[in-house]
């Protein structure tokens, strides 16, 4: 015969064991507590200094202490708000709720919205000598972008000037092809700008004459001679297409038996006067461009009195 007391005891143990196995963890600070934690917010930033706002979402709702936020590549402003401090790479935002944690990753890039040239206008002479210029790029916060990959250059008129790349991706060397003007257009990301280029022919020498060209102008003793420029020549030996204005004349050297003032002289307007002695005078012409942006002095015109 089965003992009723033993049966009741066994059933009680089974019932209690089954009930204990079904108990749920209700303490939110227990790592076994069932909760889903996610972070909502932007997954990319395009400028150093951008402000990003994030929020924590939980299922079921979190009823414990306030969330603790941490980040890499960003600095916390409190309340899930962060400022980007890293230029490029990957950033991360983390939130801690007791023993529970979630991480959200952000792609950090710098998008160029502004370009700045090292010079406003590139001016140089048609002498085949390279002229360097540089370009800087900035994001929307005004922070300079270090990685200039993708910077594109284009000269609108390659019959005036051309460029070649130098080791730095932010620089180019400009070479002259012919006198004139053009624009260099530079672009990157959302930014596009242009630089004005002026290739000028500045005089490096000249030819002078009155009636006929010659290496030396000959005048009689105790006579006068009016100088004039018949051709201005640039450093490459080509005729200057837009002749400068002659602003004066200077005698730099006289081969004579007497000081220059007693043998041969030239006025600022180019009138040469000789004395009774044979001399050879070296005349230099002073000039300025028609737009008055450049001026100088070149030589030489030789005048012999005999």
C-alpha positions in Angstrom: 0.0 0.0 0.0 1.3 3.4 -1.0 1.9 5.9 1.7 -0.2 8.9 1.0 2.1 11.3 2.9 5.1 10.4 0.7 3.1 11.0 -2.5 1.9 14.4 -1.3 5.5 15.4 -0.4 6.8 14.4 -3.8 4.1 16.3 -5.6 4.8 19.3 -3.5 8.5 19.2 -4.4 7.6 18.9 -8.1 5.2 21.8 -8.0 7.6 24.0 -6.1 10.4 23.2 -8.5 8.3 23.9 -11.6 7.2 27.2 -10.1 10.7 28.3 -9.3 11.9 27.6 -12.9 9.2 30.0 -14.3 10.2 33.0 -12.2 11.4 36.0 -14.4 14.3 38.3 -13.6 12.8 41.6 -12.7 15.8 43.5 -11.3 17.0 45.8 -14.2 20.5 45.8 -12.7 20.8 42.1 -13.1 22.9 41.3 -16.2 20.3 38.6 -16.9 17.6 41.2 -17.1 15.9 41.0 -20.5 16.2 44.4 -22.2 16.9 45.7 -25.7 19.0 48.9 -25.8 19.6 50.8 -29.1 20.9 54.3 -30.0 19.2 56.4 -32.6 20.9 59.3 -34.3 23.0 60.2 -37.4 25.5 57.7 -38.7 27.8 60.2 -40.5 29.2 63.7 -40.0 30.7 66.0 -42.6 32.5 68.7 -40.7 34.7 69.1 -37.6 32.6 71.0 -35.1 29.3 69.5 -36.2 26.8 68.9 -33.4 25.1 65.5 -33.3 22.1 64.5 -31.1 21.5 60.9 -30.1 18.8 59.2 -28.1 18.7 55.9 -26.2 15.7 53.5 -26.8 14.9 50.5 -24.6 12.4 47.7 -24.7 11.0 47.5 -22.0 11.4 51.1 -20.8 14.4 51.7 -18.6 13.4 52.7 -15.1 16.9 52.9 -13.5 19.5 55.6 -13.2 20.1 58.0 -16.1 22.1 56.8 -19.0 25.9 57.3 -19.1 27.2 58.5 -22.5 30.7 58.1 -23.8 32.2 58.6 -27.2 35.4 58.4 -29.4 36.1 61.0 -32.0 33.4 63.2 -30.4 33.2 65.2 -27.2 30.1 65.1 -25.0 28.0 68.2 -24.5 25.6 66.3 -22.2 22.2 64.8 -22.7 23.2 62.7 -25.7 24.6 65.7 -27.6 28.1 65.5 -29.0 30.5 67.7 -31.0 32.7 66.2 -33.7 36.4 66.7 -33.0 38.0 64.1 -35.2 38.7 64.9 -38.9 38.0 61.7 -40.7 37.8 58.0 -39.7 35.2 56.4 -37.5 33.7 57.6 -34.4 31.5 55.8 -31.8 28.9 56.8 -29.3 28.2 54.4 -26.4 25.5 54.4 -23.7 25.5 52.5 -20.4 22.4 51.6 -18.5 23.5 49.7 -15.4 25.1 46.6 -16.8 23.5 47.1 -20.2 25.3 48.8 -23.1 24.8 49.8 -26.7 27.2 51.3 -29.3 26.5 53.4 -32.4 29.2 54.0 -35.0 29.5 57.2 -37.0 31.5 57.8 -40.2 33.5 61.0 -39.9 34.4 62.9 -43.0 35.2 66.5 -44.0 33.3 67.8 -47.0 34.8 70.8 -48.7 32.4 73.7 -49.1 35.0 76.5 -49.5 38.3 76.8 -51.4 41.0 79.4 -50.9 43.9 80.3 -53.2 47.3 81.4 -52.1 46.9 84.4 -54.4 43.9 86.1 -55.8 45.4 86.7 -59.2 48.4 84.9 -60.6 50.5 87.3 -62.6 53.7 86.3 -64.4 55.6 86.9 -67.6 55.7 84.8 -70.7 59.2 83.4 -69.9 58.4 79.7 -69.4 59.4 80.0 -65.7 57.0 78.1 -63.4 54.9 80.1 -61.0 53.6 78.1 -58.0 50.2 78.6 -56.4 48.4 76.7 -53.7 44.9 75.8 -52.7 43.3 75.2 -49.3 40.0 73.5 -48.7 37.6 74.1 -45.7 34.6 72.3 -44.4 31.3 74.1 -43.3 32.8 74.9 -39.9 35.7 76.7 -41.4 38.2 73.9 -40.4 40.9 73.3 -42.9 40.8 69.9 -44.6 44.1 68.1 -44.4 43.3 65.3 -46.9 42.9 67.0 -50.4 42.4 63.8 -52.3 40.1 64.5 -55.2 41.1 68.1 -55.7 40.7 68.8 -59.4 42.3 71.5 -61.5 41.4 72.8 -65.0 42.8 75.7 -67.0 40.1 77.1 -69.3 42.5 78.4 -71.9 45.5 76.1 -72.3 46.8 78.4 -75.1 47.7 81.0 -72.4 48.9 78.8 -69.5 49.2 75.2 -68.4 50.0 73.6 -65.1 51.8 70.5 -63.9 51.4 68.8 -60.5 54.1 69.1 -57.9 54.5 66.6 -55.0 52.0 68.4 -52.8 48.4 67.6 -53.9 47.4 71.2 -52.9 49.9 72.9 -55.2 50.5 73.3 -58.9 53.2 75.0 -61.0 51.8 77.2 -63.7 53.7 77.6 -67.0 53.1 80.3 -69.6 52.2 79.2 -73.1 51.4 82.7 -74.5 50.4 86.2 -73.4 46.8 86.6 -72.4 44.4 85.8 -69.6 42.6 82.7 -68.4 41.0 81.1 -65.4 42.1 78.1 -63.4 39.0 76.3 -62.0 39.5 74.1 -58.9 36.8 71.9 -57.4 36.4 69.4 -54.6 33.3 67.9 -53.1 30.7 70.8 -52.9 33.3 73.5 -53.4 34.2 75.1 -56.7 36.2 78.3 -57.3 38.5 79.9 -59.8 41.7 82.0 -59.9 42.4 84.6 -62.6 45.7 84.2 -64.4 47.4 86.9 -66.3 50.4 86.1 -68.5 52.1 89.3 -69.4 55.0 90.1 -71.8 57.2 92.4 -69.9 60.2 94.0 -71.7 63.6 92.6 -71.1 65.3 94.5 -73.9 64.4 96.9 -76.8 65.5 98.2 -80.1 65.8 101.9 -80.7 66.1 103.9 -83.8 65.3 107.2 -85.4 65.4 106.7 -89.2 66.8 103.2 -89.5 67.5 100.3 -87.1 71.1 99.6 -86.2 73.1 98.3 -83.3 74.4 101.8 -82.8 72.9 105.1 -83.6 75.3 107.6 -85.0 75.1 111.3 -84.6 77.3 114.2 -85.5 79.4 116.2 -83.0 77.6 119.0 -81.4 74.3 117.8 -82.7 71.1 116.3 -81.2 69.2 113.1 -81.7 65.7 112.0 -80.6 65.5 108.4 -79.3 62.5 106.2 -79.7 61.7 102.5 -79.1 60.9 100.6 -82.2 60.4 97.2 -80.6 60.1 95.9 -77.1 61.4 92.4 -76.6 60.5 89.9 -73.8 62.8 87.5 -72.0 62.1 84.8 -74.6 63.1 87.0 -77.5 59.6 87.6 -78.7 58.1 91.0 -79.5 55.9 92.4 -76.8 52.4 92.5 -78.3 51.1 95.1 -75.9 54.0 97.6 -75.8 54.6 99.4 -72.5 54.7 103.2 -72.1 58.2 104.7 -72.3 58.4 106.9 -69.2 62.0 108.2 -69.4 65.5 107.8 -70.6 68.8 107.5 -68.6 72.4 107.4 -69.8 74.1 104.7 -67.8 77.6 104.8 -69.3 79.7 107.0 -71.6 83.0 106.1 -73.2 84.6 109.5 -73.5 87.5 111.7 -72.5 85.3 113.9 -70.5 82.6 113.3 -67.8 79.1 112.6 -69.2 77.9 116.0 -68.5 80.6 117.6 -70.6 80.5 115.1 -73.5 77.0 113.6 -74.1 73.7 113.8 -72.3 70.1 112.6 -72.7 66.9 114.2 -71.5 64.1 112.2 -69.8 62.2 112.6 -73.1 65.0 110.9 -75.1 66.7 113.8 -76.7 70.5 113.2 -76.9 73.0 116.1 -77.1 76.6 115.6 -78.1 79.6 117.9 -77.5 82.7 118.4 -79.7 84.2 115.1 -78.6 83.6 111.6 -80.0 81.7 109.5 -77.5 79.6 106.3 -77.2 76.7 106.5 -74.8 74.6 103.7 -73.3 71.0 104.6 -73.1 68.4 102.8 -71.0 64.7 103.2 -71.3 62.3 103.3 -68.4 58.9 101.9 -68.9 55.5 101.0 -67.3 52.7 98.7 -68.4 49.6 100.4 -69.8 47.7 99.3 -66.8 50.4 100.6 -64.5 50.8 97.3 -62.7 54.5 96.9 -63.5 57.4 99.2 -64.3 61.1 98.9 -64.8 64.2 99.8 -66.7 65.9 98.0 -69.6 68.8 98.6 -71.9 70.5 99.2 -74.0 70.7 101.6 -76.9 74.1 102.7 -78.0 74.6 106.2 -79.4 77.9 107.2 -81.0 78.9 110.7 -81.8 81.6 111.3 -84.4 
